[in-house]
Each structure stands twice: as C-alpha cells, then as structure tokens.
Amino acid sequence: MGRISIAYIHEGKWPPGSVDIHIIEKSLRKAVFAAILLIPIACIFLSLKEISATLILWRLQLSGLLLSESVIIMPAFGVQLETHYTSGRIIRRFIPAGEILKPVLLECVTPVTCYWSLSLLVRGKEELVLVFKELHPPMKMLLPVWKALCASIDNKEGPDTCGEGEDG
C-alpha cells in the first residue's frame, strides 16, 4: 500500500492563548491522476451497458474522499475536531475543556502496519476519542498538536499535567 502524501498547517494568527488551529491535509494528486485515467474508461464501459455516466460521476463526487482533518483548540471553551470531505461535507465534534483529562499519543500496531495516533482521555467516556479519525499522520505532525493540547490543559490545571516523564 502506497504512502499517502499529507501536509501539516499551523494557523496561529491570533494572540497566544486564544485560538490554536492545526490542520492535516491529504494530497489529492493521486486521486486526480487516477480519475483522469479511469473516468474515460468507465464512461466507455458504461455507455456500452447504457448506464448513465452522470450518475456514476455524481456518486464519485458524493463518495467520502477525505480532504483534511483539523483541531481547533480554544483553551477557555474546549477542542473542536473537524473532518472535511471533498463533497463539501464537514463533520464537527466538540469536547468541552472541563471534560478533557489528558491528550495521549499511542502507537497502534496491526498485523499489516504500525502508526501513531493522538487521542483524548475524556471524563465520562469509556473509550479514547481519536483526534484524527481517518488520517494517520506521522509522529512529527502529531507532536505539535499534542504539545498544544497539553499546553491548553496545563493552563487550567497547573504545570506539567502532560509531562513526558513522571519522574522529573
């Protein structure tokens, strides 16, 4: 399986401590290239079967191709997690600041692959809340988001609640 090309964007236009936005974007170059090659072939095949190519193109547009996932940190209010799709659909999840216990970096190991995941330990929930549900960004992209989440929790609970080591 090929590596997905993704980019990290940090928008920090606002005063420190107000709003912190972290965006992980997926490159659509491979998808566009595949579409350029496959759509004409599919149209020819479908014209032989008398199925509307417009219907197929519409379904492709509505399919859940992921565009980006973002984390909006508002220390006074909480964290908003957003998932943007190419169809224009946006899924938003808001977690109030008082419910976030700790952000956690986890190494996820499957029989096929190994990747890092950023999750939130939330009061009252049995399972961890994944910050990036669909993309699996590398550690170098997760680390600044984790540090920003830790800083927002440190501001309300005191120093070093997300320390990398408990002994020092």
Helices and strands as residue ranges (DSSP letters): E 6-11, E 20-26, H 29-49, H 53-62, E 66-74, E 78-85, E 90-96, G 97-99, E 100-109, E 114-122, E 129-130, H 139-157
